[in-house]
């Protein structure tokens, strides 16, 4: 619904990328977590981080849309909200890519260490 709004483009694209990555991580866990529970355990932290980042991306996109509707009102709050949203999408959300990569790494590197190595 917001794809036609040029000012929403960075938020729509960022959210779309994060959502695609979350779907990919979910599919990987469904395919690999049930056959080897170690995969689910080893990937759980990064999966939850990816889920959280995607959720925050949705909320920041909604806040950006609301702030854009008030753009030009003279209230600095909305400009600051947009700057913060842009910061999240440019500096924080890209971490989703590394979380997806770590999910897909699975349990092998985690389980390679014997218990007495800890």
QUIRABEL-V508354 format. One record per residue. N is the residue number from 1. OMEGA is omega in whole degrees, -180 to 180 (* if undefined). D_LAST is the distance of its C-alpha to the last C-alpha in Angstrom with 2 decimals. Layout:
BEGIN
{{N	OMEGA	D_LAST} {N	OMEGA	D_LAST}}
END
This chain:
BEGIN
{{1	-178	50.74} {2	-176	49.75} {3	-179	49.70} {4	-179	53.31} {5	-176	52.57} {6	-179	51.85} {7	178	50.31} {8	-173	47.75} {9	-179	46.78} {10	-179	43.53} {11	178	42.34} {12	-179	43.47} {13	179	41.87} {14	179	38.54} {15	179	38.47} {16	179	39.52} {17	-180	36.74} {18	179	34.05} {19	177	35.59} {20	179	35.64} {21	178	31.96} {22	177	31.14} {23	179	33.30} {24	178	31.61} {25	179	28.11} {26	179	29.55} {27	179	31.13} {28	180	28.00} {29	179	26.09} {30	-178	29.11} {31	-173	29.26} {32	-178	25.62} {33	-179	24.00} {34	-179	26.32} {35	179	25.92} {36	-176	22.11} {37	176	20.61} {38	177	17.24} {39	179	19.37} {40	-179	20.56} {41	-178	17.25} {42	-176	15.78} {43	-170	19.12} {44	-178	19.95} {45	-178	19.07} {46	176	21.03} {47	180	23.75} {48	176	24.33} {49	178	24.47} {50	178	27.00} {51	180	28.92} {52	179	29.13} {53	179	30.33} {54	178	32.91} {55	178	34.11} {56	178	34.49} {57	177	36.37} {58	-178	38.81} {59	179	39.40} {60	177	39.88} {61	178	42.28} {62	179	44.27} {63	178	44.39} {64	179	45.48} {65	179	48.23} {66	180	49.45} {67	178	49.40} {68	178	51.26} {69	-180	53.91} {70	-179	54.51} {71	-179	54.44} {72	-180	57.48} {73	-178	57.87} {74	179	57.44} {75	-177	54.58} {76	-180	51.74} {77	-176	49.25} {78	176	49.52} {79	178	49.13} {80	178	46.02} {81	179	44.66} {82	178	45.27} {83	179	43.63} {84	177	40.51} {85	180	40.53} {86	177	40.91} {87	-180	38.00} {88	-177	35.76} {89	-177	36.98} {90	-172	36.82} {91	-175	33.67} {92	-176	31.37} {93	177	32.20} {94	176	31.39} {95	179	27.67} {96	-180	28.34} {97	180	28.53} {98	177	24.97} {99	176	23.74} {100	180	25.81} {101	-180	24.38} {102	175	20.77} {103	-175	21.97} {104	175	23.61} {105	177	20.63} {106	-171	19.36} {107	-172	16.24} {108	-179	16.19} {109	-180	13.97} {110	-175	11.46} {111	-179	11.61} {112	179	11.75} {113	175	8.10} {114	-177	7.73} {115	-178	5.89} {116	176	5.29} {117	-180	3.77} {118	*	0.00}}
END
